[in-house]
Amino acid sequence: MNKFFKLAAAAAIAVTTSTSAWAADYNLTISSWTGPNHGINALMWPGLIKMIEEATDGKVTAEVKLGIAPPPAQMDLVMDGAADMTIIFHGYQPGRFVAPKLIELPGYEGNAEAASVAYWRVFEKHLAALDEHRGVIVMGLSTHGPGQIHSNKEVKTLADLDGLKTRLPGGVASDIGRELGMIGIQVPAPKVYETLASDAADAVAMPYEGREGFKLTEVAKNVYEMPGGFYRGSFAFLMSQETFDSLPAELQTALQEKVFGEPASRMLGQAWDEVDRIGREVTEAADDNTITVASEQDQQLYSQYADLITKQVLAELTEAGIDAQAAYDMVKAEMAAQ
């Protein structure tokens, strides 16, 4: 049985048990675009539902529905009232978001939990001023684990990435792909299996969780691992402003104090770390899968690309009106302190 499926089954039992204990006054609809066995649906939504139920004494709960709309349409879906909550990957909407690129930069030291908590704190202090999520409530922010290159062709060096047809998710990952000479193909994560299986792409940029969550062990049997990752990916968990406003004041306060912000962000980061652990575990257990760790020489060379991308992103943030250097320094300090 798929390990994420086991997690999903356990989480479903936990949520069912908790909701059966109460008669919820408000049952919200969650739109989720990943598959039913993916970590987002196996761990993250159940974890968030549990937090919401506990904070509101069972008066508010939620139900996940799949396939309502494609990934890039999720924020607008919630704004239009077709769902109450959703998750978005910022890179899927180029030009709409600038601030999230800060947390996607390579070179940060720490896991997804540390990055997600740091992300929320720097969002509150620096990034929220851009109001890029206007029209919705940001319940939590998170990053997945370090992004790596997963390929159906053997990749042993950084130079092997030049000319490689690679699914890039947008954001900093696409900036880096361009600098490394990759031929970028942009499709949503749920499409990566068929994209690789049909040879429409040779590789995909993803964290280790994709080895299990998107079955990359079958279609991308090689992993080229850059210690610390080539990039991170930025996510936001959103609630409809209209839905939030419709709740009684005491429930709004409970959600704001006990769920939204750092509590939700920390839980989401912990979940990303868990699904990454599972992804690496199944890769190491697969006899026909190979992990190649970048050499010291390639790590040093990549650090030069990382420095270049960092300067470019900080310039974008500065132009948008953010104290980019202060925000960048804050992320590093917050992650180092955890």
N, C-alpha and C positions, 0 to 999 in steps of 0.2 A: 504493500500500500504506500502511495506517495506520502512522504513525511509531512508535507504541508497539509495534505488531506487529513492526516491524523490530528494535526493541530487544529484544523478547521472543525473536525468532529468534536474534539474536546471543548473548543471554544463555544460551539453551538450548544452543547449540553450545559455549559456554565451559564450562558445567556438565557437559555430556556428555563433553567432552574431558578435564576434570579427573577426573571419576569413573571414566572408563575406564582411567585410569592406575593406579588403586588398586582393590583389592577391599575395599570397606567392610565392616566388622564390624557396623555399626549403621546401618540405613536407616530414618530417621524419617519419619513422615507429617505433612505440613503441611496444615492446613485453611485455605483462602483463599476469601473471599467476593466478591471483585471479579471482573470478567470477565477472560478470558485475556490480553487485550491491554492491560489497565490497567497503569499504572506500578508498582503494588505487585507484580504478577506478572511484569512485563517487566524490572524492575530490582532491586527491593528483595529479594524472596525469592532470586533467583539470586545477588545480592551477598552475602546472609547465608549461603547454602549454601556459596559459595566460601570465605568466612571460616572457616566451621566445618570444611570439609575441610582447609584449609591448617593450621589450628590443631591438628588431630588427626592429621595425616599421612595423611589419607584414611580413617581408621578410622570416622569418623562422616560420613554424608551425609544427604540428605533429599529427599523427593519431594512436589511440590505437588499437592494434589487439590482440585478446585473443587466447590462446591455441596453440601457435606456438611450444612451447617446455615446458617440465616440469620445476618446479622451480630450481632444482640444475643445469640445463643446461643453464640458462639465460646468465651468463657472457660469456661463450664460444660462445653462439649464437651471441652476439654482436661482439665479437672478430672475428668471422668468416664472419661477414658482412650480416647475415641473418636478422638483425634488427639494427636500429640506436641507440635505447635507451632501457633500461630495468631497473627493480628493482630486487635486490637480497636480500635474507635473509642469512646472513653469516653462521648461524648455520646449514644450509642445506648442507654445504660442509666441513665436518670435516677434519681437517688437512691442509686445504688450507689457513685459516685465523686464526691468533692469536690475533692481535691487537684489533679487535672488542669486545673481551671478556671483555676488560676494562670497557666499558660503560654498559655491561650487568649485572654487579655486583649488588647485593642487598645492600641496606643501603643508597643510594643516596636520598637526599630530594629534591623534585621538580617534576614538571609535564614533559610531553614528549617534550614540547617546550623548556623548560630550559635544559633538557638533550640533545636535538638535537643540540642546539647552543653550549653548552659546548663540545659536541662530536666533532663538526667541529673544534673548536678552539684548542682542544688538539690533534686532528688529524694533523692539520697544524704544530703544534710545536713539537710533539713527534712521532706520529704514522705513518705519511706518509713516514718516512725514511725507513720503512720496504718494501715499494713498493709492497704491497700485491695485489693491483689492477692494476698492470702493464699491459699495452696493451689497457686500456680504460681510459676515462676521468671520474673522480668522480664529478658528478654535485652537489650532496648533500648527507649528512648522517643524519640518524634519528634513534630514538628508539621508539618503541611503549610504551604505558603506562605500569604501574606496572603489571607484570604477576601474575595471580592467578590460583587456581586449580578449575576446573569445572568438576563435577562428576555426574554419574548416580546412584551412591551409596551415602548414607549420610556420610559426613565427618564433624566431630565436633571438632576433636583435631589433633594436629600434628602427634600423634601416629597412627592415622587412615590412614596416608599416607603410612605407612610401608606395603609393599606387594601389593600396589594398582597398577594395570596395567594401566599405564599412558602414553599417547602420549606426548613425550618430543621433543622439536624442535631442539635440538642440542645446542652447545655453553654452556654458564653458566647454563642454565636451566637443561641440561642433567647432568652436574656436580652436581648440587644441588639434582636432583632426585636420583642420585646414593647414595649420602650421607644420604638421608632421607629414603632409602630402597625401593623406588619405582621400579617397574618392567618396564623398559623403552621400549616404542614402538615408532619408529620414522617413521612418515609418513608426507608428506607435508600438510600444513594447509587446502588446498581445499578438502582433504580426511578425515578430522576429523569427519564430520557428519556421513558418512557411517561407519567409524571405530567404533564410539560410538553406532550407531544404531544397528550394527551387534554384539555388545558385544565383539568385538575384543579388546576393551579397556574399562576400567571402568572410566577413567578420561582423561582430557587434560589440559596441562599447556598453558594458553593464557591470554592476557589482556581482559578487559571487552568488547572491541569492537567485539570479537568473539561471544558474546551473540546474537548480531544481524547479524553481517557480515557472520557468519557461522552457524546461526540458533541453537546455543547451548541451547537456552531456551527450545528447543524441546527434545533434547537428553542428556542434562547434566543439570538437573534441580536444582542442588546444587552447590553453590559457596562457597569455603573455602577461605576467604580473609585474607591475611597477610597485615596489614597496611604498606604502602610503597612498597609492592609487594615482591614476592619470587625472582624475577629477572626482567630484561628488555630484549628486543630483538633488535638486531642491523640490520639495513637496509642500503643499498647504492643504490642511483639512478645513473645509469651509461650511458655514451654516447660513441659510437665507436670513437676511436682515428682517424680512417680513415675518418669518417664522419665529425668530427670537423675540421680536417686538410683541408677538401675539401671546407669549407666555406671561403668566402672572409675575409681578415684580419680584416676589420671593424666590421664584424658580430661576429667573434671570440672574439674580444675585448669587444663588447657589452654584450655577454653572460658571459664572465669572470667577468666583472665589476658589472653587474646588476642581474645576475641569479645564477651562480655557487657559491658554498661555503655556507657562512652563510645565505644569503637571502633565498636560496632554503631550506636549513636545517631548518630554523625557520618556514617557511610556512608548511613544512612537519610535524614538531612537533606539530604545532597548529592543523593540520588536525587529527593527532592521538588523541589529547586531545578531539576533537569534537566527533570522533567515539566512544571513550571510554565513554563519557558522554551519548551518545545515547544507548550504550550497557547496562550501568547500569540502565538507565531509563526504558528500556523495561523489564529488569529483575525484577525491583521493581514493575512494573505494572502487571506482570504475577502471577496469583493467586497460581499456582502450583510450582513456583520457590522460592528457599530459599537462603538467604545470611547469612553465619555464619562467624562472624569476630573472628579471633584468640584471645584467652584469653591473658591476660597480662603474665601469666606464659608461654604460648606457644610462645609469642612474644620474651620473654627473652631467651627461649631455642633456638629459631630459630636464634637469633642474634649470638649465638655461632657457629652454622653451617655457617652462613654468614661470620663470621670472618675467619673460616677455609678455605672456598672457596676463599675468597679474598686473603689470603696468597698464596694459590696455583696458582691463576691466575697471581698475581704479580710476582711470581717466574717464570712462563712461559714467561712473557713479558721481564723480566730481562735476561733470557737465550736467548731470541730472539735479544737482543741488545738494548732494550728500558730502559730509566731511569724510571722504573715502579712506584716507589714511588712518584716521581715528577709529573708524568702524572696523577696518582690517586689523588694526592692532588689538582692538577689543576682542575680536573673535579668537585670535591667537592666545591672548591672556586668559580668556574664559576657558578655553579648551585645556590649556596647561594647568589650570587650577583645579580641574575636576579629577 
